[in-house]
Amino acid sequence: MIETQRLIIRKIEETEADLKALYTILSDEDVNKYLPWYPVKDIEETKKFYKKTIDVNYQKNDGYYFLICLKENALPIGYIAVSGSENHDFGYGLQKAYWGKGLITEASEAVVHFLKAQGWAYITATHDIHNIGSGKVMQKIGMEYKYSYKEQWQPKDISVTFRMYQLNLDEDKKRVYMEYWDRYPEHFIEEGI
């Protein structure tokens, strides 16, 4: 468990309360507009999402999936996921009612501090160029823009331009994760980001 001034950040569990909280986040079309899945339709789809996306990685000890809860009442309002794969992809989601209050930034800073203490060398994060708020969070937690690339995004099957950010947590300040640059032929560096 990680605590901040306003938040408790903890493991997501297969309890009725946690699944209900996940459903609230994962079913909202606005919250999931820029995420790589369609909104879930009911609690059963939420359970399947938990099993397929979260629990399987817990079993493999592959990354972290945290629920963000308000300290004042333990209400779950969002999540942070950090992939254990080579990209160390950092992602988050927050209920719309809590947007614009700095909560994702506060939670993300705490999780970054935790990852550094665990010996992680770096994290990356990507955002759709139209999802400006997500990019601002990346910048606020110290991530640096590295490059952009175009991807035919699945399962939504839409063309998306992503910006890739990275934060090196060790001494290697020059490291740049190049997988997306190498994988997608349409890649470039935007000026003024």
N, C-alpha and C positions, 0 to 999 in steps of 0.2 A: 504494500500500500504506500502511495505517495501522497503527501499533504502539501497544499499551498495555502495562501491566506484565505481563499474562498472555497477551495475544492478538496475533495478526496478522489484520488485516482486509483482504481483497483481493478483486479482481474474481473473479466466478464464471466459470470457463472450461468449454468443452465437452470436457473430458478424462474419461477413465474414472474417475479418482479423484474428481473433483468431482461427476460425475453419480452415482456410487455414494453419496457423502456426501449429496447432495440427495435421493436415493431413501430413505436411512435416515430423513431428517427428514420428507419429504413422504408417506411411507407409514405413519407412526405415527398411529393414530386419536386418541390423546390429544393429541398435538402439534397436530393439524389440526382438533380439535373446534370451535374458534372461528374458523377461517379460511374464506375464501369459496370453497372447493373441497373436493371429496372426496379422501381419501387416494389416492395413485397405487397401482396394483396391481403394477407391475413396472418394470424399467429402461427399457422402450420408452415407457411412459407418462411416465416422468421425462424422457426425451429430448424428447418432444413438449411437455411443460411448459416445459422450458428454451427450446426454439425459440419457442413461442408467447408466453411470459410474460417471459423474460429477454433472449434474443438479439435479438428484434424491437426491444426498447427500447434495447439497446446500439447497434443499427444506426441508430436515429433519434436517438441521443444524448439519450434521454429518461429522465432519472433515474439512479439508482445501484442496483446489486444487488451486495451484498458477501457473501462467505463469511467466517464467523468461524472462525478456526483457533487451536488452542492453540499458544502459542509454544514450549512445551517439546518438542513432537513434530510440529508442523505438521498435526495431525489436525483436519479440518473438523468442527465440531460444531453450526453454526447459520448463520443468514443475517440480513441486514438489507436491506430494500428501501425506497427512497425514490422516490416517483413524481415525474416531471418535469411532470405536469399541474398545473393551478392549485391543486388541493388540497394538493399536496406531502405526500401521505400517507406516513407513516412506519410501517413494520411490521417484525416480526421473528419468527423461529422458532428453537427450540433443542431439541436432542435431550434427551429426558426425563432421561437419566442425569446431565445437567449443570444441572438446575433447582435453584434455591435457593442458588447459589454466587455470585450477583452478576455473572455473566458477561455477561448481556444488558445489564444496566445499564452495565457497564464499556465494552462495545462501543458501545452507543448514545451514551454521552457522547462518545466519541472521534469517532463519525460526525457528531454535532451540531457539534462543534468544527470538523471538516472542512467541513461545509456552510456554517457561518458564514464560514470563510476563503474559500469559493468565492463569497460574496456573496449567499447565499440570504436572503430576507427573513423567512421563517417556515416552519414545518412543522406539520402536523396529524396526529393519530392518533385512531383510534376503537377502542373495545373493547366487546364484549358485557358487559352489566352482571354476568353470572355469571362472567366471566373476571377475577376480582379481581387476580390476579398481574400481568396485563398492565397494568392501571390503575396498580398500584403502581410499575411500571417507568416509566411516563409521568410520574408525580409525581416520582420520584427524579431524573429527568433535567431537571427544571425546567418540564415542561409544566403548563399550568393548565387545569382543567376549565372548559368554556364552556357546554355545553348537552347535552341528551339528545334522542333521536328514535327513533321506531319505524319499522322497515323490514321489508317482506316480502322476506327475503334470498334471493337466487338464487345458484347453482342449487339450493341446498338447500330452497328454498321453505318457510322457517320464519319466523315473526314474531320479530324480535329488537329489543330495546331497546339502543341504542348510546349510549355516552358519548363526546362529542367533546372532545378536548384540543388545545391549541395552544401552540406556543412561538414567540414573535416573536424573531427573531435580529437585527433592526435596531433603529432608534430608535423605531419606531412601536409602543409598548407597548399601545395601545388597539385595534389591529386584531383583528377577529374574523372568521374565515372562515364565511360564512353559507349556503353552498350546501345543506348538509344540512337546515338549519332551513327554508330556503325550499322545498326539494324535497319534504319529508315533512310532511304536514299535522299529524301527531301529534308535537309537539315541546314541550319544557318544560325548565325549569331545576330541578334537584334541589338541595335544601338540604343543607348539611353535607358536601359532597363535597370 
